[in-house]
Amino acid sequence: MHGAFTEQIVREMAAHVDQPVILPMSNPTSLSEATPADLVGWTGGRALIAAGSPFGPVTYQGVTYQIGQANNALIFPGLGLGALLSRARRITDHMITAAAEAVAGLTDTTIQGAPLLPPIDDLRSTSARVALAVAQAAADDGIADVDGITAEAVRAAMWQPKYAPVRAV
């Protein structure tokens, strides 16, 4: 709901943690609980933000903050690919955790202005990292029929779009 994250609430939260994680997830952007620009300002540039809608970068006190977009496309394609490649008999909590940790490992939140999540425009490499982590977790859990999945095997298994040329007749 637009405006649900008020300045008073955000400042109070930020007073108790070094890097508050704030997730305004409502869509479309006009319904976002708060704008990233406000959140960055209200927290003195300390907030780690991921939004449900795409927002552009925010510049605050000379630092440009990249705003991550939380999207299930960061996890699910790689989760499915890793499960398929390893021929996992089921999806375990460990596999889901491995997927989340793979996504989290793609950003460095110790750098001021870094995004909380990897960019949506780089889903292929995100999915590859997630798939590899998921396949390894399935093997570790003893539910994979195929073990030792490599990064090369993941990339080789990914669908590559190839479009035939279109000619007017």
ZAZAPA-896038 format. One record per residue (C-alpha): residue number from 1; residue in one letter; chain; x, y, z. Coordinates in steps of 0.001 Angstrom, whole numbers. Layout:
(NUM, 'A', 'A', (X, Y, Z));
...
END
This chain:
(1, 'M', 'A', (0, 0, 0));
(2, 'H', 'A', (1398, 3365, -1047));
(3, 'G', 'A', (2902, 5263, 1870));
(4, 'A', 'A', (2798, 2358, 4345));
(5, 'F', 'A', (6501, 2812, 5148));
(6, 'T', 'A', (6448, 6277, 6675));
(7, 'E', 'A', (9472, 8386, 7464));
(8, 'Q', 'A', (8825, 7960, 11194));
(9, 'I', 'A', (8694, 4149, 10940));
(10, 'V', 'A', (11779, 3919, 8726));
(11, 'R', 'A', (13842, 6286, 10891));
(12, 'E', 'A', (12883, 4329, 14017));
(13, 'M', 'A', (13902, 1040, 12422));
(14, 'A', 'A', (17154, 2539, 11137));
(15, 'A', 'A', (17978, 3771, 14637));
(16, 'H', 'A', (18328, 156, 15800));
(17, 'V', 'A', (20339, -1515, 13016));
(18, 'D', 'A', (23413, -639, 10968));
(19, 'Q', 'A', (21963, -1674, 7601));
(20, 'P', 'A', (18174, -1898, 7600));
(21, 'V', 'A', (16780, -4180, 4907));
(22, 'I', 'A', (13671, -2592, 3449));
(23, 'L', 'A', (11486, -4349, 882));
(24, 'P', 'A', (8750, -2211, -661));
(25, 'M', 'A', (7156, -4967, -2732));
(26, 'S', 'A', (3849, -3561, -3991));
(27, 'N', 'A', (3245, -3225, -7721));
(28, 'P', 'A', (3016, -1060, -9713));
(29, 'T', 'A', (5545, 1558, -8641));
(30, 'S', 'A', (2742, 4008, -7843));
(31, 'L', 'A', (1629, 1646, -5056));
(32, 'S', 'A', (5094, 1107, -3564));
(33, 'E', 'A', (5128, 1379, 218));
(34, 'A', 'A', (7875, 4015, -96));
(35, 'T', 'A', (10190, 5196, -2818));
(36, 'P', 'A', (13812, 4071, -2745));
(37, 'A', 'A', (14914, 7713, -2831));
(38, 'D', 'A', (13013, 8398, 394));
(39, 'L', 'A', (14287, 5215, 2026));
(40, 'V', 'A', (17897, 6011, 1205));
(41, 'G', 'A', (17494, 9543, 2532));
(42, 'W', 'A', (15603, 8577, 5688));
(43, 'T', 'A', (18314, 6048, 6604));
(44, 'G', 'A', (21262, 8279, 5778));
(45, 'G', 'A', (22247, 5990, 2927));
(46, 'R', 'A', (22415, 2856, 5086));
(47, 'A', 'A', (19365, 966, 3787));
(48, 'L', 'A', (19623, -2184, 1678));
(49, 'I', 'A', (16617, -2009, -621));
(50, 'A', 'A', (14940, -4397, -3000));
(51, 'A', 'A', (11622, -3421, -4529));
(52, 'G', 'A', (8876, -5401, -6185));
(53, 'S', 'A', (8892, -2990, -9121));
(54, 'P', 'A', (11824, -1698, -11132));
(55, 'F', 'A', (13310, 1547, -9820));
(56, 'G', 'A', (16257, 3426, -11198));
(57, 'P', 'A', (19398, 4226, -9218));
(58, 'V', 'A', (19270, 6801, -6427));
(59, 'T', 'A', (22089, 9287, -5826));
(60, 'Y', 'A', (22520, 10436, -2247));
(61, 'Q', 'A', (25450, 12478, -923));
(62, 'G', 'A', (27568, 11654, -3958));
(63, 'V', 'A', (26946, 7886, -3846));
(64, 'T', 'A', (24785, 6128, -6425));
(65, 'Y', 'A', (22638, 3382, -4931));
(66, 'Q', 'A', (21513, 556, -7192));
(67, 'I', 'A', (18004, -603, -6302));
(68, 'G', 'A', (17531, -4354, -6602));
(69, 'Q', 'A', (14301, -5785, -7938));
(70, 'A', 'A', (12974, -8764, -6023));
(71, 'N', 'A', (11625, -11186, -8573));
(72, 'N', 'A', (11000, -14917, -8471));
(73, 'A', 'A', (12946, -15142, -11744));
(74, 'L', 'A', (16121, -14823, -9655));
(75, 'I', 'A', (15477, -18234, -8056));
(76, 'F', 'A', (13023, -20439, -9918));
(77, 'P', 'A', (14687, -20978, -13321));
(78, 'G', 'A', (17950, -22019, -11640));
(79, 'L', 'A', (16142, -24094, -9022));
(80, 'G', 'A', (14334, -26011, -11748));
(81, 'L', 'A', (17424, -26420, -13919));
(82, 'G', 'A', (19556, -27640, -11012));
(83, 'A', 'A', (16876, -30130, -9996));
(84, 'L', 'A', (16522, -31400, -13572));
(85, 'L', 'A', (20250, -31725, -14234));
(86, 'S', 'A', (20866, -33588, -10986));
(87, 'R', 'A', (17695, -35614, -11500));
(88, 'A', 'A', (16716, -34777, -7930));
(89, 'R', 'A', (13881, -36913, -6667));
(90, 'R', 'A', (12354, -33953, -4826));
(91, 'I', 'A', (13112, -30346, -3848));
(92, 'T', 'A', (14536, -30085, -335));
(93, 'D', 'A', (14781, -27156, 2036));
(94, 'H', 'A', (18553, -27372, 1574));
(95, 'M', 'A', (18176, -26940, -2194));
(96, 'I', 'A', (16021, -23836, -1700));
(97, 'T', 'A', (18495, -22442, 831));
(98, 'A', 'A', (21361, -23124, -1597));
(99, 'A', 'A', (19468, -21232, -4298));
(100, 'A', 'A', (18912, -18247, -1999));
(101, 'E', 'A', (22547, -18254, -877));
(102, 'A', 'A', (23709, -18383, -4498));
(103, 'V', 'A', (21654, -15277, -5291));
(104, 'A', 'A', (22873, -13524, -2142));
(105, 'G', 'A', (26474, -14327, -3078));
(106, 'L', 'A', (26170, -12391, -6320));
(107, 'T', 'A', (26243, -9004, -4601));
(108, 'D', 'A', (28530, -7400, -2060));
(109, 'T', 'A', (26427, -5355, 343));
(110, 'T', 'A', (29526, -4126, 2165));
(111, 'I', 'A', (30068, -1709, -724));
(112, 'Q', 'A', (28043, 1464, -253));
(113, 'G', 'A', (25441, 1755, -2994));
(114, 'A', 'A', (25613, -1917, -4003));
(115, 'P', 'A', (22278, -3569, -4730));
(116, 'L', 'A', (20753, -6080, -2329));
(117, 'L', 'A', (20029, -8414, -5270));
(118, 'P', 'A', (21729, -9058, -8619));
(119, 'P', 'A', (20302, -7195, -11617));
(120, 'I', 'A', (17302, -8635, -13418));
(121, 'D', 'A', (18992, -7971, -16770));
(122, 'D', 'A', (21593, -10650, -15954));
(123, 'L', 'A', (19207, -13534, -15257));
(124, 'R', 'A', (21131, -16077, -17331));
(125, 'S', 'A', (24269, -15918, -15200));
(126, 'T', 'A', (22195, -15748, -12010));
(127, 'S', 'A', (20252, -18838, -13085));
(128, 'A', 'A', (23470, -20690, -13897));
(129, 'R', 'A', (24917, -19995, -10438));
(130, 'V', 'A', (21666, -21002, -8763));
(131, 'A', 'A', (21409, -24218, -10809));
(132, 'L', 'A', (24928, -25245, -9880));
(133, 'A', 'A', (24283, -24612, -6173));
(134, 'V', 'A', (20978, -26495, -6300));
(135, 'A', 'A', (22507, -29493, -8069));
(136, 'Q', 'A', (25284, -29642, -5464));
(137, 'A', 'A', (22749, -29393, -2621));
(138, 'A', 'A', (20735, -32252, -4149));
(139, 'A', 'A', (23889, -34371, -4304));
(140, 'D', 'A', (24765, -33439, -703));
(141, 'D', 'A', (21238, -34423, 366));
(142, 'G', 'A', (21604, -37824, -1311));
(143, 'I', 'A', (18578, -37319, -3550));
(144, 'A', 'A', (20377, -36717, -6865));
(145, 'D', 'A', (20610, -39472, -9439));
(146, 'V', 'A', (23368, -37505, -11221));
(147, 'D', 'A', (26287, -36194, -9198));
(148, 'G', 'A', (29175, -33883, -10082));
(149, 'I', 'A', (27278, -31329, -12174));
(150, 'T', 'A', (29731, -28671, -13394));
(151, 'A', 'A', (29287, -25040, -14389));
(152, 'E', 'A', (30007, -26080, -17975));
(153, 'A', 'A', (27237, -28698, -17847));
(154, 'V', 'A', (24811, -26101, -16537));
(155, 'R', 'A', (25654, -23625, -19301));
(156, 'A', 'A', (25428, -26360, -21952));
(157, 'A', 'A', (21961, -27339, -20724));
(158, 'M', 'A', (20572, -23815, -20802));
(159, 'W', 'A', (18248, -23032, -23665));
(160, 'Q', 'A', (19785, -20694, -26209));
(161, 'P', 'A', (17276, -18717, -28230));
(162, 'K', 'A', (17898, -18983, -31960));
(163, 'Y', 'A', (15469, -17273, -34229));
(164, 'A', 'A', (15165, -17927, -37925));
(165, 'P', 'A', (15354, -14794, -40034));
(166, 'V', 'A', (12018, -13372, -41037));
(167, 'R', 'A', (11635, -12409, -44678));
(168, 'A', 'A', (8785, -10517, -46206));
(169, 'V', 'A', (7123, -12364, -49060));
END
